[in-house]
Amino acid sequence: MYQDVQEVESVGACAQQLPFPDYSKAKPDKTIREYRVDMHVDYEAGDHPIFFRVSSAGKELRPWQAYADYSLTGGFVLYGFCAKGFVVDKVFGTPQANPSHFDEPRSSDMAMFDPESAAAAGKKDLHLGYTCVRKP
């Protein structure tokens, strides 16, 4: 899978930031026992970023990359992952995107969404999410 970008459009104030931030070593706060991942997906034609908000007890957790990850497959299935040491508990969101678990909840699970089905049903502004709990 690859992207062939024809045009880049800013989603906010644009300022050069080189190099890109490296979140590869970011780890969740050790006091966090559970958290919620909310994703806003604009599935209209064109390239649109996925916006993330990660929170615990109403407080935003940053950087979100320490708590969540995602993958959009060539088959257009969107998977959401928890941070290492956490497991997916509940999956929710726009019903037409078929929010579900890939495997058994609280196992080696991941959140799974089908944005193509939602788009076919006329829903392209998707609000998807899942909760993560620390492994017992």
C-alpha distance (Angstrom), angle and dihedral (degrees) to the residues before:
residue distance angle dihedral
M1 . . .
Y2 3.78 . .
Q3 3.76 140.7 .
D4 3.78 124.7 -123.6
V5 3.79 102.7 -160.7
Q6 3.79 114.7 -158.0
E7 3.80 97.9 171.8
V8 3.80 137.3 10.1
E9 3.79 121.0 -147.3
S10 3.80 124.0 -171.8
V11 3.82 118.0 -122.5
G12 3.80 91.2 -157.9
A13 3.78 142.2 -10.4
C14 3.77 107.5 -17.7
A15 3.79 121.2 -137.2
Q16 3.78 127.8 156.5
Q17 3.80 111.3 -104.7
L18 3.75 114.3 -177.6
P19 2.89 126.5 -153.2
F20 3.79 104.7 24.0
P21 3.81 112.7 -113.8
D22 3.80 112.6 -90.2
Y23 3.80 109.4 -136.1
S24 3.81 94.8 167.5
K25 3.81 92.0 109.1
A26 3.84 96.4 41.0
K27 3.81 111.4 120.8
P28 3.82 131.2 -168.7
D29 3.78 118.5 -99.5
K30 3.83 106.8 -90.2
T31 3.82 91.3 -132.8
I32 3.82 93.1 59.9
R33 3.83 111.7 101.9
E34 3.81 98.8 172.6
Y35 3.79 138.6 3.7
R36 3.78 143.9 176.8
V37 3.80 127.4 -121.4
D38 3.82 117.3 -155.1
M39 3.80 120.0 -172.6
H40 3.78 127.5 -169.8
V41 3.79 111.2 -157.5
D42 3.81 121.4 -172.4
Y43 3.81 101.7 -158.4
E44 3.80 96.1 -178.0
A45 3.80 117.3 124.7
G46 3.80 112.8 -72.9
D47 3.77 134.0 41.5
H48 3.78 116.2 -51.3
P49 3.79 128.5 168.8
I50 3.78 121.1 -120.9
F51 3.80 109.4 -119.1
F52 3.80 116.9 -143.1
R53 3.78 132.2 -160.9
V54 3.78 118.5 -178.6
S55 3.78 118.6 -171.5
S56 3.78 143.2 167.9
A57 3.81 121.5 -160.5
G58 3.82 88.4 -11.8
K59 3.82 93.6 -54.6
E60 3.80 117.4 119.2
L61 3.81 114.5 -121.2
R62 3.81 118.9 -145.4
P63 2.87 140.9 -121.0
W64 3.79 91.5 24.8
Q65 3.83 88.5 -155.7
A66 3.83 89.1 71.2
Y67 3.82 89.6 62.4
A68 3.80 108.5 30.8
D69 3.76 143.1 31.8
Y70 3.78 134.2 178.5
S71 3.77 143.2 -164.1
L72 3.80 129.2 -158.3
T73 3.79 108.0 -159.3
G74 3.79 128.8 -147.0
G75 3.81 85.3 -105.9
F76 3.83 88.6 59.0
V77 3.79 95.6 -112.3
L78 3.81 112.6 144.1
Y79 3.80 115.7 -145.6
G80 3.80 124.1 -167.8
F81 3.80 122.9 -157.5
C82 3.79 135.7 -164.9
A83 3.79 125.3 -134.4
K84 3.79 119.7 -87.0
G85 3.79 108.8 -76.5
F86 3.83 93.1 31.1
V87 3.81 133.1 89.8
V88 3.81 133.1 -154.5
D89 3.80 112.3 -98.3
K90 3.83 110.1 170.7
V91 3.82 130.2 11.6
F92 3.82 121.8 -159.0
G93 3.77 144.6 153.9
T94 3.79 145.4 100.9
P95 3.83 101.9 5.2
Q96 3.82 94.1 -140.1
A97 3.85 88.7 63.0
N98 3.83 89.0 62.5
P99 3.82 97.8 -128.3
S100 3.80 107.9 -152.5
H101 3.77 147.6 139.8
F102 3.80 118.5 -89.8
D103 3.81 89.9 -148.4
E104 3.80 136.6 -2.5
P105 3.82 113.4 -38.1
R106 3.81 114.0 -99.8
S107 3.81 92.2 18.5
S108 3.80 129.7 93.2
D109 3.78 82.0 -50.6
M110 3.79 134.2 145.3
A111 3.78 133.0 -165.6
M112 3.80 113.1 -103.3
F113 3.81 129.9 -158.5
D114 3.81 134.6 177.1
P115 3.83 107.9 -148.7
E116 3.83 91.8 171.9
S117 3.82 91.6 63.5
A118 3.79 90.1 47.9
A119 3.82 91.2 51.1
A120 3.82 90.5 48.6
A121 3.83 87.1 54.2
G122 3.83 90.4 51.7
K123 3.82 96.2 -102.8
K124 3.80 110.8 125.1
D125 3.82 101.6 148.6
L126 3.80 98.6 76.4
H127 3.79 128.4 -171.4
L128 3.78 108.8 -168.3
G129 3.76 133.2 167.5
Y130 3.74 152.8 151.8
T131 3.77 140.4 -161.9
C132 3.77 126.3 -122.6
V133 3.80 127.7 -154.4
R134 3.79 128.8 -168.9
K135 3.80 112.8 -98.9
P136 3.81 112.0 -102.3
